[in-house]
Amino acid sequence: MYALYSLLSAAALVVAAPWLAWQAVRHGKYRHRWRERVGILPKGLAGRSAPTLWLHAVSVGEVLSAVPLVAAFRREYPEWRVVVSTTTRTGRDTAETRLRDAAGIFYFPLDFAWIVRRVLAHVRPSLVLIVETEIWPNLLRLCRADGIGVLLVNARISDRSFPRYRRLGGLLAGVLAQFDRLCAQSEDSAVRLRELGAPADRVVLTGSLKFDVAAGTADAVEVVASRLRGRPVLMAASTLRGEDDILLGIFRQLRVRHPEARLVLAPRHPERFDDVAALAGQDGLRAVRRTALTPTAGDEFDVLVLDTIGELAALCAHATVVFVGGSLVPAGGHNILEPARYGRPVVVGPSMSNFAEIARLFLAEGALVQVPDARAAAREILALFDDPARRTTIGAAAAAVLDRHRGAVARTMREVSAVLQQRGLEAPPTPVGASR
């Protein structure tokens, strides 16, 4: 099975090569430290006498989810070093900002046995934590063969991916059996993991780590915040192609009712920053990029294009209403928890399959506004700006839901400790009253 998987992976890589080359030339993707993707890592990542945790988080959302878990791990196991891998450049940038005490950060290697062996021999991890839904057969097989513990944490099987996984039949069951634990975000994901063949006794419901992520640091965005205070602010967070022009149209309607309103437009992908900035500056709107703002200049604007990584969460504190993107186009939506931490009302479109469980939970509590299309989005956003009492009610409900569902970090850490004990990497807990 693994030979066939590797053969198919190689064929897929060959087929995708022209597109990857175009992305590298057009947007600069995949060129940054490309040698790491074939297992050639910096010397500073080499294994030492201290035990090593390897955390893999694909991109920005997964990195942010893992931040409180890494902090808890370091408190519990200060003698361990932590290395982090990501797949995307934005994920790496976020890790370098939010996980600064990591011993090293690198790009996740291609899942070919010879490359994975090179990485394992260099890093020498004793434990691997993989965030959300990254299932790499060769990595799992080789970790198992080397006696390395592996946990899938914050595990999620979305409505969209579940049918695809089911088509693999029994093949996936053998891969999932390589995990020591599969820590599920929700009961739905736990059930789906078992249906896909994961050993039932290794699937544990721990909840979503996203509920435990701390709010952003307000000081870091003061240059922006000082220009937003006292004004109505529409935050368009993590927008995708096809949504920016919709939000700009809604903003123009908003300005008729609230002339002092400002729009913060935050594209999901950095390669779109230039296009979105050009779009925002049309029809007489004053558009400014975040990177152009200085503490001293006036920099008056109608639309602020957030062309930085890691500031969006903290800026939610200064929003009046937040629209979360990836939901008016069929992309599955993005994280609604960041504005919820600040008690802000959130509006999303119909496509929320990536956060289906969280969206259902918030909708059931009246803590989220979901609309079927762009016209309804305009109607709801404008109505919220005109109704402070409703904004307060929805925002307070969102903050309350968030508070009630914290605790996933502690539950996940219990499973991490259990795996370390099973593998002889941690002594059992000392009984109360005994000396250690």
N, C-alpha and C positions, 0 to 999 in steps of 0.2 A: 504493500500500500504506500509506504513512504517513498519508494523509488518512483512509483507512478506519480505521486504528488510532486516530487521534485522535478520530474520530467515535464509535467503540465505547467509548473511554475516557470521553468526555463522557457517553455514555448510562449507563455503569456508575456514574459519579459521581452522576448524578441519581437513579438507583435506590437507591444506597447512602446518599443524603443523610439520610433519616429515621433510619437506624441511627447514622450519624455524629453527628447532632444529639443523639440519646439518649445516646451515649457521652460527648459533651461535657458534657451536663447531669448525667448520673449519676456519671461517674467523672472529669470534668475533662479528658478526652482531647482532643487536637487544638486546644485553645484557646490553649495556651501559644505565644506569638509566632506566631500563625497567619499573619500577613502574610508571613512568610518562605516559607511553602509556595506562595505565589503570586508569589514572586520579588522581594518588596520586602525587601531586606536592609539591615542597619545600614551606616552610612558607613564604619565601621572595616574592613569586608570589601572595600572598593574596591581594585581592582588598582593596583599601584604599579610603580615601575621595576624592582624585584626580581622575578625569575620566581616563579610561584606553582604549588604542587602542591595540587590539590583531592583530598582523600581522602573517599570516601563509605563509611560503615559503618552498616548498618541499625540495629542495636541493641547491647545489652551485649556479647554474645559476639563479634560482629564487631569492635567497638571494641577489646576486649581482645586479639583476635588481631592487630590492626594496630599495637598499641603498640610492639613491638620493631622492626617494619618502619619506622615513622615515626622511631624513634630512629636506626636505621641510615641512613635517608635524610638526616637532619639532620647526621649525622657526615660523610657523603660530600659533601653539598651545603649547606654552612652558609649560603650566600648566598641560598638559596631561602626563601620563606615558605610555611607550610603552613596551609591552611584545611580544616576538617572539617565534613562534613554527616552527620546521622543522620536516621532516620525516626521513632524513638520517643523519648519523654521520658526514659525510663531510659537509653537509649543516649546521649542528650545529657548527662545528668548524669554518666555514666561518663566520657565524653570530657572534660568539664570538670575531672574529678578526675585522670584518667590522662594526658591530653594537654594539660597546662596551658600549655605553651609554644607551642601553636598560635596563629596570628595571629587566628583567629576560628572560631567554631562556630555552625552554623545548621542549620535543618531542610531536608531535601532537598525540592526543589520538585516540584510536580505536573508530570508529563511531557507538557506541552502546549508546542508549539513557541514560542509567544509568551512563555510563562513561562521556558522554558529560555534563550531568547535574552537575556532581561532579566538572568538570573543570570550567563551567560557574559560579557555586556558589563560587568557590575559587578565580578565577581571577576577576570576576565581570566586564567584558568589557562593554563599552558603544558603541563601534564600532569594527567591525571585517573587516579586509582587507585580502582577499585571492588572492594569486598571480597565475596567468595563468589559469590552467584548473583543479582546485580542486573542485569537486562538491560532497559534503557530505550531503546526505539528512537529517539525524538526527540532525547534527549541524545546518543546515539552518532552519529546522523546529523549533527547540528549541530557536534559536536566535530570530526568528520572534515572537514566543509566549512570549518571555521575553522583547520584545520591543527593541532589540539590532539591530542597523543598520549593514548591511552586503553588502560589495561591492566586486565584482570580478574584479580585476585590472590586466592590461596587459593580458586580456583574449585572449585565442588562441584556436581555434578548428582546428586541423591539418587535412591534407588530409587523413591521416591514421585513425584518431579517428572519423571523421565525419560519415562514414557509420555505425560504431558501435553504435554511439549515436542515429542515425535515427531509428535503429531497436527497440529502446525503445518506440518509438511512443509518445503518449500523456503522458506517465508516467513522462518523463523528463520535460515536460512543467510545471507541477505542482511544481517540484523542483526548476526550474529556476525562477519561479514566487516569490520565497522567497527572491531573491536578490533585494536590493534597486536600485543598478546600476550594469550594466555589461559593463565595460570599455574595448572595443575591441582594439587589436593591429592593425588590418587591416580591410579594407572594406570587404574582404572575410570572416573573422571571424565574423564580425558584421552581415553579411547576414546569415551565418550559425546559429548563435545564435537565430536569429528571426525565421528561418525555424524550429529550434528545439523546438520552442514554448515560448521563452523568450518574455516578454512583450515588444513590439516594442518601446514604449516610454521610456523604461529603458536601452536600448542598445545604447551606445554612442561610437563613434569612437574617441579614444584619442591618438592612435599611440603606438609604442613600447617604453617602459621604457628603454630598452636596449640601445637605441640611446643616452640616457642622462647619462649613467654611465660614471663616470670620469675615466681617465687613471690611471693605477697603480702607486704606488710610487716607483721611480727608486732607491732611497736609500735602500729600503728593499731588493733588489736583487744584491747589489754591489759585494758581494762575488762571485756570478756567473758571473755578467756582466764583471768584471775585467778580466776574463779568456776567454771571447768571443770577446771582442773588437778587431777590425782589422782583424777578420777572417770571412770567409764565414760561415754562420750559417743556417742550415736547422732546423726549429722548427716543430716537429710533435706533435700537440696539441690534447689532449683529445682522445687518441687512444683507440680502443677497441680490444678485442682478434681477431686475424686474420689480423690486420693492422700493428702491430709492425714489423713482419718479412718482410713485403712488404717495409716498410720505411727503414729498415736496409739494404735491398737489393739495394734500390735506393741510399742510402748513400754510399754504397761501390762503385757504379758506379760514384757518384759525386767525391769521393776521387781520382779517376783516373785523372779527369780533374783539380780538385782543392785539392791538397794534404793537405792544411791547414784547410780544412773544418771541422766543428764540427756539431754534431747532438744533439739536445735537445729533448729527448723523454719523453713525459708527458702522462702516462697512465691515463685514465679517472677515474678508480676505485682503491682505495688504496689497496684492497686485491690482486691486480695484481702486485704490486711493486716488490716483490721478483722474480716472474717469469720473468718479463720484464728485470730486472737487470741481471738475469742469461742468458737470450736470447741475450742481448746486448753485453755480454762479450765473445761471441763465435767468432770463426774464427779470433782470433788475435786482435780484437778491444779492446781498453782500455776503459772500462766502469766504471763510478763512480756515486754513488748515491749523490743527492744533500745534503742529511743530513750528508754525510761524508766530505763535503768540509769545510775547515776552512780558516779564513782570512790570515793565515801565511804560511800554507803548500803549496807546489808546486801543487800537485794534478793534474798532466797532464792527459788529457783524450781525447778520440775520441768521446765518447758518454756520455752525461750526462743524467741520469735517474732522472727526476724531481719527487721526492717522498715526496713533500710537498704540502700543500693546500694554495691557495691564492697568489702564486707568478707567476703563468703562465702569467697573463695579463701584468704585468710590464716587464717580460722577452721578450715579443713580440717586444719591442723597439729595441732589440739587434739581431733580426732575419733578415736574408737576404730574405728568402722565408718561408712562413708558410703553412703547410698542416694541415687542420682541420679534425680531425678524426670522427668516427662514420658515415662516408660517403662512404667508400669503402666496408663496410658491411651493410646489410639492417637494420640499426638502426635509420635512420632519421637525422643524422648529428648533429653538435654542433655549438656553437656561433661563427660567423665569424667577429663580430664587434670589438673584442679586438685588433686583429692585424690591423684592418682598422683605429683605432685611431692613430696608429703610421705610417700610410701610407705604410704598408707592403703589397706586393702582396700575395694573398691567393689562394690556390688550394684546391678543394674539389672533392670528388667522386660523383657518381650519386644519392646517397641516402641523400636527404636534406629535407625530408617532415616535420621535426620538425621546420625548419626555411624556409619554402617554400616561404613565402611572401618576406622575406628579401633577400633570394637568387635570386628570380626573379628580384627584384629591382636592385641588384648589377650587375647581368648579363646584364640587359638592358642598364646599364651605362658603360659597359666594365670594371667593377670594381672587377671582380671575374673570376677565371678560373675554370670551371667545366669539369671533365673528365669522360668517361664512365667506365673505368676499371683501373687496376693496371698498365698495360703496358703504357697506355696513361698518367697516373700520372707520371711515370718515365720520359717519354718523355718531358712533360710540365715543370716539376720541373728542369730537367737538362737544358732545353732551357732557362728558366728564370735566372738561375745562369750565363749563358753565355751572357745575354742580359741586361745590366744595364739600358738602356734607356726604354725598355719595363717594367722592374720592376718599374721604377719611374712613368711611365704613369699609370699603373694599381693601384699602391699604392696611387697616387694623386687622381685618380677617386674615390677610396674607401673612402678616407678621406673627399672628397667633398660630397659624398652621405650621409655620417654620419652627417656632419654639416647641411645639408639641412633638415634633418628629426628629429632634436632635438625638444623638447617642450612637450613631452608626460607627463612629471612630472607636468608641470603647468596645462595642460588640465585635468589630473587626479585629481589634487588638487581642481580644480573648482567643480568637481562632488562630491568629499568628502565633501567640504564645503556646497554644496547644500543639501546633505543627512543630515548633522548635523543640518542645519537650519530646514529642514522638521521635524526632530525629536525633535526640541526644545533644542538642545545641543549647539547651537551657535546663537547669536543675528544676525539679518540681517545686511549687510554692512551699515555703517554710510554714509549718503549722503555727497558728497564733500562740504567742507566748514562748516559742522556742527561739534559741539563739541562732544566728545565721553565720 
